[in-house]
């Protein structure tokens, strides 16, 4: 039976602690889980192991997990055009967009806008859907949809279940798994334990970017620092941004990935779960750096092409490792080869993107070595 290597765990903790001790990050927290249980937790700086962080796009698999349930129940189909469930969506040529396109980020509306005050109501969201236009033909390429795709998933969940996506997620996934710290859409008066995001460090220079990545500028799209800091606002958090608004302690994220490995509560159809955690369906090149997207219907897979570190999973986990990281350095994955799941969260947005990438690579590589 897989156990933890104590020396490897100590090395992981030391690497996480170092960024706080050297003043690069205000706080961080990590958790390792095996055999369905959290087996190690640590926190440094202004956090303890019960503190909660905004996990940004690491939220996406939680919302997708409800969609996977609905597919298993026959209430949604991957090949189903979205407008069949959400008639307001079927405008401006979007009638060809399917649920599969949305889950794989090949839907063609990566930067479709939806913000306050429209995002706070179902009517406002549907009104925005009606105005969205395609940037390219659905299914023809990959471009990350930071928020737009998961607003569509949220409204599909609402249309099919009758419950807001935040409620459906709680009732269908979080409560059955006993995940108490994870929350999507926390009430404004229930956020005192959430550490606010802080900007730290100095940006990488164009010369540094070119030397490391071959580009002098990274197009972050809508994932700007102002947008990330916007989720420090209690009212914005309360909306339950489905593509990036989840808040959690690292332990609950690690537990969630244990459920995707083992599904002890029988929450998902086995064939659906095996597909979404193991079958890569999107290998289109990432338009920013050129490597294959390596996406399933809602997750990213490490792959065996030597680019796993660019997908946030370090250099030592197996090629079957799956997960989904979040902006500002949040890390979340599970390795089927060892049964280990890992989550690292921080409240520091390191403006030096290369240093943030090196940190993620180091932490994920060290974490994968913890399984003995």
C-alpha positions in Angstrom: 0.0 0.0 0.0 1.2 3.5 -0.9 2.4 5.5 2.1 4.1 8.9 2.6 7.9 9.3 2.4 8.6 11.4 5.5 11.8 13.0 4.0 10.0 13.9 0.8 7.2 15.5 2.8 9.7 17.5 4.8 11.3 18.7 1.6 7.9 19.8 0.3 7.1 21.7 3.4 10.5 23.4 3.4 10.1 24.5 -0.2 6.6 26.0 0.6 7.9 27.7 3.7 10.9 29.3 1.9 8.7 31.6 -0.2 7.0 32.9 3.0 10.2 33.2 5.0 11.9 35.1 2.2 9.0 37.5 1.9 7.9 36.4 -1.6 4.4 35.3 -0.4 2.3 36.4 2.5 0.8 33.0 3.2 0.4 29.5 1.7 -1.2 26.2 2.6 -0.8 22.6 1.3 -2.4 19.2 1.7 -1.6 15.7 0.6 -4.2 12.9 0.5 -4.1 9.1 0.0 -6.6 6.3 0.3 -9.5 8.8 0.6 -8.0 10.7 3.5 -5.9 13.8 4.0 -2.6 12.5 5.4 -0.6 15.7 5.6 -1.4 19.4 6.0 0.8 22.5 6.5 0.4 26.2 6.5 2.9 29.1 6.6 2.7 32.8 7.1 -0.6 34.4 7.7 -2.5 31.2 7.3 -3.3 28.1 9.4 -4.6 24.8 8.0 -8.3 26.0 8.4 -7.8 29.2 6.5 -9.6 29.5 3.2 -8.2 30.9 -0.1 -9.8 31.9 -3.4 -8.8 29.0 -5.7 -9.6 30.7 -9.0 -9.7 28.3 -11.9 -9.1 25.3 -9.7 -12.9 25.8 -9.1 -13.7 24.6 -12.7 -13.6 20.8 -12.0 -16.0 21.2 -9.1 -18.6 22.8 -11.3 -17.9 20.3 -14.1 -18.4 17.4 -11.7 -22.1 18.3 -11.5 -22.3 18.2 -15.2 -20.6 14.8 -15.3 -23.4 13.6 -12.9 -26.1 14.9 -15.2 -24.5 13.2 -18.2 -24.4 9.9 -16.3 -28.1 10.4 -15.4 -29.0 10.9 -19.1 -30.2 14.5 -18.4 -27.5 16.1 -20.5 -25.5 14.8 -23.5 -22.1 15.7 -24.6 -23.2 16.1 -28.3 -26.2 18.2 -27.2 -26.3 21.8 -28.6 -26.4 24.2 -25.7 -29.3 26.1 -27.2 -31.6 23.1 -26.9 -31.4 23.6 -23.1 -30.7 27.4 -23.1 -32.7 28.9 -25.9 -31.2 32.4 -25.3 -27.8 31.0 -26.3 -28.8 30.1 -29.8 -28.0 33.5 -31.4 -25.2 34.8 -33.6 -24.2 31.4 -35.0 -23.9 29.7 -31.6 -26.5 27.1 -32.4 -23.6 24.7 -33.3 -22.0 24.9 -29.9 -22.3 21.7 -27.9 -21.8 20.8 -24.3 -18.6 18.9 -25.4 -17.2 22.1 -26.9 -17.9 24.0 -23.7 -16.2 21.4 -21.5 -13.1 21.2 -23.7 -12.7 25.0 -24.3 -13.2 24.7 -28.0 -16.5 26.5 -28.0 -15.4 29.7 -29.7 -16.3 32.4 -27.2 -13.2 32.5 -24.9 -13.6 36.2 -24.1 -17.3 36.6 -24.0 -18.1 39.2 -21.4 -20.3 38.8 -18.3 -19.8 40.8 -15.2 -21.7 42.8 -12.6 -24.6 43.4 -12.3 -25.8 40.9 -14.9 -23.9 37.9 -13.4 -25.9 38.1 -10.3 -29.2 36.8 -11.8 -30.2 34.0 -14.2 -32.0 36.5 -16.3 -28.9 38.7 -16.6 -26.8 35.7 -17.6 -29.2 34.6 -20.3 -29.4 38.1 -21.6 -25.6 38.1 -21.9 -25.6 34.8 -23.7 -27.9 36.2 -26.3 -25.4 38.9 -27.2 -22.3 36.8 -27.3 -20.6 36.2 -30.6 -18.2 33.5 -31.8 -14.5 34.3 -32.4 -14.0 31.1 -34.4 -16.0 28.0 -35.4 -16.8 25.7 -32.6 -14.5 22.7 -32.4 -11.9 24.1 -34.7 -9.3 25.2 -32.1 -8.5 25.6 -28.5 -8.4 28.8 -26.5 -8.9 28.8 -22.7 -12.3 30.2 -21.7 -11.5 31.7 -18.3 -15.0 32.4 -17.2 -17.5 32.3 -20.2 -17.6 28.5 -20.6 -18.4 27.8 -17.0 -21.2 30.4 -16.9 -22.8 28.3 -19.6 -22.3 25.1 -17.5 -23.8 26.9 -14.5 -26.9 27.8 -16.4 -27.2 24.3 -17.9 -27.1 22.9 -14.3 -29.8 25.4 -13.3 -32.0 24.6 -16.3 -31.8 20.8 -15.7 -32.0 20.6 -11.9 -34.0 23.7 -11.0 -31.3 24.7 -8.5 -28.7 27.4 -8.8 -25.3 25.9 -9.6 -24.0 26.8 -6.1 -26.8 24.9 -4.5 -26.6 22.0 -6.8 -22.8 21.7 -6.2 -23.4 21.7 -2.5 -26.2 19.2 -2.5 -24.8 16.8 -5.1 -21.1 16.8 -4.4 -19.8 18.8 -1.5 -22.2 17.5 1.2 -22.0 13.8 0.1 -18.2 14.1 0.3 -18.2 16.0 3.6 -16.4 19.0 2.1 -17.1 21.8 4.5 -14.5 24.4 3.8 -15.1 24.5 0.0 -17.7 27.0 -0.9 -18.9 28.6 -4.1 -20.9 31.7 -3.4 -20.3 32.3 0.3 -22.6 34.8 1.9 -20.8 38.2 2.5 -21.1 37.7 6.3 -19.4 34.3 6.2 -16.1 35.2 4.7 -14.0 36.2 7.7 -11.6 33.2 7.3 -10.8 33.9 3.6 -7.4 35.4 3.1 -7.5 38.3 0.6 -5.3 38.1 -2.5 -2.2 40.4 -2.5 0.1 41.4 -5.3 3.7 40.7 -4.6 7.0 40.9 -6.4 8.0 42.7 -9.7 7.0 41.6 -13.2 9.3 39.6 -15.4 11.0 41.8 -18.0 10.3 41.2 -21.8 13.9 39.9 -22.1 13.3 37.3 -19.3 10.1 36.2 -21.0 11.7 35.9 -24.3 14.7 33.9 -22.9 12.4 31.5 -21.1 9.3 31.2 -23.3 10.2 32.7 -26.7 7.7 35.5 -26.4 8.1 39.1 -25.1 4.5 39.5 -23.8 1.9 37.1 -22.4 -1.7 37.8 -23.3 -3.6 37.1 -20.1 -6.9 38.0 -21.7 -9.5 38.7 -18.9 -7.3 37.1 -16.2 -5.9 40.5 -15.2 -4.6 41.4 -11.8 -7.6 43.7 -11.4 -10.0 40.9 -12.2 -8.3 38.6 -9.6 -8.3 41.3 -7.0 -12.0 41.8 -7.7 -12.7 38.5 -6.0 -11.6 40.1 -2.7 -14.9 41.9 -2.7 -17.4 40.0 -0.5 -20.3 40.7 -2.9 -18.3 39.4 -5.9 -17.4 36.2 -4.0 -21.1 35.7 -3.1 -22.1 35.5 -6.8 -20.4 32.1 -7.1 -18.3 32.7 -10.2 -18.3 29.2 -11.6 -15.1 29.5 -13.5 -13.0 30.8 -10.7 -14.9 31.9 -7.5 -14.5 28.9 -5.3 -13.0 29.3 -1.8 -11.5 26.5 0.1 -8.8 25.1 2.4 -6.3 22.9 0.6 -7.5 19.8 2.5 -11.0 19.9 0.8 -9.5 20.2 -2.7 -7.2 17.2 -2.0 -10.2 15.3 -0.7 -12.2 16.1 -3.8 -9.5 14.7 -6.0 -9.5 11.5 -3.9 -13.1 11.2 -4.8 -12.3 11.5 -8.5 -9.8 8.7 -8.0 -12.0 6.3 -6.0 -15.6 7.6 -5.9 -16.5 5.9 -2.6 -19.9 7.5 -2.5 -20.8 6.5 -6.0 -21.5 10.0 -7.1 -20.6 9.5 -10.8 -21.3 6.9 -13.4 -18.1 4.8 -13.6 -17.8 5.1 -17.4 -18.3 8.9 -17.2 -15.7 9.2 -14.4 -13.2 7.1 -16.2 -13.6 9.2 -19.4 -13.2 12.6 -17.7 -10.2 11.6 -15.6 -8.4 9.6 -18.2 -9.3 10.3 -21.9 -7.6 13.2 -23.5 -9.9 14.6 -26.2 -8.4 18.1 -26.8 -4.9 18.1 -28.2 -5.1 21.4 -30.1 -2.1 23.6 -29.5 -2.2 26.2 -26.7 -2.2 29.5 -28.6 0.1 31.1 -26.1 3.0 28.6 -25.9 2.2 26.0 -28.5 2.1 22.8 -26.5 -0.9 20.5 -26.7 -3.8 21.5 -24.4 -4.1 17.8 -23.3 -7.7 18.3 -21.9 -10.4 15.9 -21.1 -14.0 16.9 -20.6 -13.2 19.3 -17.8 -9.6 18.4 -16.6 -6.0 18.7 -17.8 -3.8 15.6 -18.1 0.0 15.7 -17.5 0.8 13.7 -20.6 4.0 12.0 -21.8 5.4 14.7 -24.1 7.7 16.3 -21.6 5.4 19.3 -21.1 3.7 18.2 -17.9 5.4 21.0 -16.0 3.8 23.5 -18.4 0.5 22.0 -17.4 1.2 22.6 -13.7 2.0 19.0 -12.7 5.7 19.1 -12.3 8.3 16.7 -13.6 7.9 13.6 -11.4 4.2 12.7 -11.4 3.0 10.0 -13.8 1.8 10.9 -17.3 -1.8 10.0 -16.2 -1.9 12.7 -13.5 -5.0 14.9 -13.9 -6.0 18.2 -12.4 -6.7 21.8 -12.9 -4.6 24.7 -11.4 -5.8 28.2 -10.7 -4.5 31.7 -11.3 -2.1 33.2 -8.8 -0.3 29.9 -8.3 -3.0 27.6 -7.0 -2.2 23.9 -7.6 -4.5 20.9 -7.6 -4.1 17.4 -9.1 -4.3 13.6 -8.5 -1.9 10.9 -9.7 -3.7 7.6 -10.5 -0.3 5.8 -10.5 0.2 6.4 -6.8 -3.2 7.4 -5.5 -1.8 10.7 -4.2 -3.7 14.0 -4.5 -2.1 17.4 -3.9 -3.3 20.9 -3.3 -1.2 24.1 -2.7 -2.9 27.4 -2.2 -1.5 30.9 -1.7 -2.8 34.4 -1.1 0.1 36.0 -3.0 -0.2 36.8 -6.6 3.5 36.8 -7.7 3.8 39.3 -10.5 6.9 37.5 -11.8 5.1 34.8 -13.8 8.3 32.9 -14.4 9.0 32.7 -10.7 5.4 31.6 -10.1 5.8 28.8 -12.8 9.1 27.7 -11.3 7.4 27.5 -7.9 4.6 25.4 -9.2 7.0 23.1 -11.0 9.1 22.6 -7.8 6.1 22.1 -5.5 4.4 19.6 -7.8 7.6 17.7 -8.4 8.3 17.5 -4.7 4.7 16.5 -3.9 4.7 13.6 -6.4 7.8 12.2 -4.7 5.9 12.0 -1.4 4.2 8.8 -2.4 6.3 5.9 -1.4 
